[in-house]
Every structure is written in structure tokens, then in C-alpha cells.
Amino acid sequence: MLQRVPLFEKLSCVGLRPSRASDRAWSPCRRPALPGDCFCESHRAALDGLLFGLFQWELHREIARIETRNREPIVACPSCGALWAASQFLAREAEIRAEEARAEAAARLKAAREKIGKSAIGKRREARPLPEERQPAARPPGGGLPPRRD
């Protein structure tokens, strides 16, 4: 007498494996299926890993989408390729430009002082002694302006 057997108990795995004959062909897996399943152990692990990976990928995309709404854009530095938040990059670039402008202004001032020092005005200034301390101008009593003379 024939006995009823649950569907997946005696079957082989329904998964496919790459064929040895061709790179484009697939061959059926000949391993026995796990009890109560239609896949062998390796195909079941591969399928579970794939589904779990897809779920994690979708979750990661959703988290990234939420974070990017709250985060400012990322900018790559054109000279070195370092990644910066846009506001930090712009602030740092402004600092660098300000430093360069200060250095350029200092160089111009130094050149102007040297030029004045070599001129006749500069020689007269060097010849005249500078006062040790400058005293503030005397103010009238009461600290206000002196009365007007008409």
C-alpha cells in the first residue's frame, strides 16, 4: 500500500548551481532538501542571507534618506580630496583666503615702509627723535569743549 509522504521530505533541492560546462548555464542542485524545506542547507543559507541583506539594504537606504534631510551637503576639497561638511569647508576656505590676504597686506606694508625709509621723508623721520610718551591734550575744567570765541 502506498503511504503519503509530505511534499518536501523526499525531494532534492530545487536550487540551481552554475554549470561546469558553460558560464551562462545553470544545473539543478542534486543535494537532498532539508526536512520540511525545498532547499538544501547551502541554498537555504544563501537565500536567507540574500533576503536579510536586501532588508538591511532597504533599511540602510531609508535611514540614509532621513539623515540626509537633516544633514548639510558634503563637499570634496578640490586640492586634496578630503570630505568636509559644506559649511565647514566654506568657513575653512574663508580662513585660508583671509590668512593669504593678511600675509599679502603685511608684505605690501613692509615694502611700503622700506620704500619710505629709503626716501627723503623717511630719512627726516629717522633724524627726528620720537617723544618717550605722548601726553593727552589738556582739557578745560569740567571736561567739555572750551568756550567759543565769536
C-alpha positions as CSV (number, residue, x, y, z in Angstrom):
1,M,0.0,0.0,0.0
2,L,1.2,3.5,-0.8
3,Q,1.9,5.8,2.0
4,R,1.5,9.5,1.8
5,V,4.8,11.4,2.3
6,P,4.9,15.2,3.0
7,L,5.8,17.1,-0.2
8,F,9.4,18.2,0.6
9,E,10.7,15.3,2.6
10,K,11.9,13.1,-0.3
11,L,12.7,15.7,-2.9
12,S,16.1,17.0,-3.9
13,C,16.9,20.7,-3.6
14,V,15.1,23.0,-6.1
15,G,18.0,25.4,-6.2
16,L,20.4,25.8,-9.2
17,R,24.1,25.9,-9.3
18,P,26.5,27.2,-12.0
19,S,27.1,24.6,-14.7
20,R,30.6,23.3,-15.2
21,A,30.0,23.1,-19.0
22,S,29.2,26.8,-19.6
23,D,29.5,30.2,-17.9
24,R,25.9,31.0,-18.8
25,A,24.2,27.7,-18.0
26,W,22.8,26.5,-14.7
27,S,22.4,23.0,-13.5
28,P,19.9,21.7,-10.9
29,C,21.3,21.1,-7.4
30,R,21.4,17.3,-6.6
31,R,21.7,17.6,-2.8
32,P,18.7,16.5,-0.7
33,A,16.4,19.1,0.6
34,L,16.2,19.9,4.3
35,P,13.3,18.2,6.1
36,G,10.2,20.4,5.7
37,D,12.0,22.7,3.1
38,C,12.6,22.7,-0.6
39,F,16.3,23.8,-0.4
40,C,19.4,22.1,0.7
41,E,21.4,23.6,3.6
42,S,23.7,25.8,1.4
43,H,20.9,27.1,-0.8
44,R,18.7,27.9,2.3
45,A,21.6,29.8,3.9
46,A,22.2,31.7,0.6
47,L,18.6,32.6,0.3
48,D,18.3,33.7,3.9
49,G,21.4,35.8,3.6
50,L,20.1,37.4,0.4
51,L,16.8,38.3,1.9
52,F,18.3,39.5,5.1
53,G,20.8,41.6,3.1
54,L,18.1,43.1,1.0
55,F,16.1,44.0,4.1
56,Q,19.2,45.6,5.7
57,W,20.0,47.5,2.4
58,E,16.4,48.9,2.3
59,L,16.6,49.8,5.9
60,H,20.0,51.5,5.4
61,R,18.7,53.5,2.4
62,E,15.7,54.7,4.5
63,I,18.0,55.8,7.4
64,A,20.4,57.5,5.0
65,R,17.4,59.3,3.4
66,I,16.3,60.6,6.8
67,E,19.8,61.6,7.8
68,T,20.4,63.5,4.6
69,R,17.3,65.6,5.1
70,N,18.8,66.7,8.5
71,R,22.4,66.9,7.4
72,E,24.1,69.5,5.3
73,P,25.8,68.5,2.0
74,I,29.2,67.0,1.9
75,V,31.9,68.8,-0.3
76,A,35.2,67.4,-1.5
77,C,38.2,69.7,-1.3
78,P,39.4,70.3,-4.9
79,S,43.1,70.3,-3.9
80,C,43.4,67.3,-1.6
81,G,40.0,65.4,-2.0
82,A,39.2,65.5,1.7
83,L,35.5,65.4,2.6
84,W,34.0,68.3,4.5
85,A,30.6,69.4,5.6
86,A,29.7,72.3,3.3
87,S,29.6,75.0,6.0
88,Q,32.9,73.8,7.5
89,F,34.6,73.7,4.1
90,L,33.4,77.2,3.2
91,A,34.5,78.6,6.6
92,R,37.9,76.9,6.3
93,E,38.3,78.3,2.8
94,A,37.4,81.8,4.0
95,E,40.0,81.4,6.8
96,I,42.7,80.4,4.3
97,R,41.8,83.3,2.0
98,A,41.9,85.7,5.0
99,E,45.3,84.4,6.0
100,E,46.6,84.9,2.5
101,A,45.1,88.4,2.3
102,R,46.7,89.3,5.7
103,A,50.1,87.9,4.5
104,E,49.8,89.9,1.3
105,A,48.9,93.1,3.2
106,A,51.8,92.6,5.6
107,A,54.2,92.2,2.6
108,R,52.8,95.3,1.0
109,L,53.1,97.3,4.2
110,K,56.7,96.0,4.7
111,A,57.6,97.0,1.2
112,A,55.9,100.5,1.6
113,R,57.8,101.0,4.9
114,E,61.1,100.1,3.2
115,K,60.3,102.4,0.3
116,I,59.5,105.3,2.7
117,G,62.6,104.5,4.8
118,K,64.8,105.0,1.6
119,S,63.1,108.3,0.7
120,A,63.9,111.8,1.9
121,I,60.8,111.8,4.2
122,G,61.9,108.6,5.8
123,K,65.4,110.0,6.5
124,R,63.9,113.1,8.1
125,R,61.7,111.0,10.3
126,E,64.6,108.9,11.4
127,A,66.6,112.0,12.2
128,R,63.9,113.5,14.4
129,P,63.7,111.8,17.9
130,L,60.4,110.4,18.9
131,P,58.9,111.5,22.3
132,E,59.2,108.9,25.1
133,E,55.5,109.2,26.0
134,R,52.7,111.2,24.4
135,Q,50.7,113.1,27.0
136,P,47.0,113.6,26.3
137,A,45.9,117.1,25.3
138,A,44.9,119.3,28.3
139,R,41.2,119.7,28.8
140,P,39.4,122.6,30.3
141,P,37.8,122.2,33.7
142,G,34.6,120.3,33.5
143,G,35.9,118.1,30.7
144,G,33.9,119.8,28.0
145,L,35.0,121.8,25.0
146,P,36.5,125.3,25.5
147,P,34.0,128.2,25.1
148,R,33.6,129.5,21.6
149,R,35.1,132.9,20.7
150,D,33.0,134.8,18.3
